Amino acid sequence: MLLFSGDICPKGHYCIQGSASGAMCPPGTFLNTTGGVAESDCIECTQGYYCAGYGNIAVTWSVRWRLLLSSQDEREQSLDIHLSSR
């Protein structure tokens, strides 16, 4: 349970009016401003980026590297590396 001071809900959360506590934005979303009042205020993660866990205040960057298995093998594999932008 998140307790907040004043009437402003913190980033990454939404606080229903009249509530003394707030809820974290769900996985796949973020909220980079204060004052969220409903889950719909949480912003869907931008395509190509990663938003893991609850209460994100920013997207997590996704970097894609292509690795060539060998010079005789033209198949490529992708390796995703996630770097937090927090």
C-alpha positions in Angstrom: 0.0 0.0 0.0 1.4 3.3 -1.0 0.8 6.3 1.3 1.4 9.7 -0.2 1.6 13.2 1.2 -0.6 15.9 0.1 -3.1 15.6 -2.7 -0.6 14.6 -5.4 0.0 11.0 -6.4 3.6 10.2 -7.3 5.0 9.2 -10.7 4.4 5.6 -11.6 1.2 5.5 -9.6 -2.5 6.5 -9.8 -4.6 7.5 -6.8 -8.4 7.3 -7.0 -10.0 10.4 -5.7 -10.8 10.2 -2.0 -8.3 7.3 -1.5 -5.6 7.5 1.2 -3.4 5.1 -0.8 -2.4 4.7 -4.4 -1.8 1.8 -6.8 1.3 1.2 -9.0 0.8 1.3 -12.8 0.8 -2.3 -14.1 3.5 -4.0 -16.1 3.6 -2.9 -19.7 2.9 0.7 -18.7 4.6 3.8 -17.2 3.6 7.2 -15.8 6.2 9.9 -15.9 4.1 12.6 -14.3 2.5 13.1 -10.9 -1.2 13.3 -10.3 -2.5 10.1 -11.9 -6.1 9.5 -10.8 -7.0 6.2 -12.7 -5.2 3.2 -14.2 -6.1 4.6 -17.6 -3.6 7.5 -16.8 -0.8 4.9 -17.1 0.8 5.1 -20.6 1.2 2.0 -22.6 4.8 1.1 -23.2 6.1 2.4 -26.5 6.5 -0.3 -29.2 10.0 -1.6 -29.3 10.7 -0.8 -25.6 10.2 -2.8 -22.5 8.2 -1.9 -19.3 8.8 -4.6 -16.8 7.3 -4.7 -13.3 5.0 -2.3 -11.5 5.2 1.4 -10.9 7.4 2.3 -13.9 8.2 6.0 -14.3 9.9 5.5 -17.6 10.4 2.9 -20.3 13.3 0.4 -20.1 15.3 0.7 -23.3 15.6 -2.4 -25.4 18.8 -2.8 -27.5 18.8 -5.4 -30.2 22.1 -6.9 -31.3 22.4 -9.2 -34.3 25.0 -12.0 -34.0 26.3 -13.8 -37.0 26.8 -17.5 -36.0 29.7 -18.1 -38.4 31.0 -16.9 -41.7 29.5 -20.0 -43.4 26.2 -19.8 -41.6 24.1 -16.9 -42.8 21.4 -17.4 -40.1 21.3 -14.6 -37.6 20.1 -14.7 -34.0 18.8 -11.7 -32.0 19.9 -11.0 -28.5 17.9 -8.5 -26.5 19.6 -6.5 -23.8 17.5 -4.4 -21.5 18.9 -1.2 -20.0 17.0 0.7 -17.5 16.4 4.4 -18.2 15.6 5.2 -14.5 
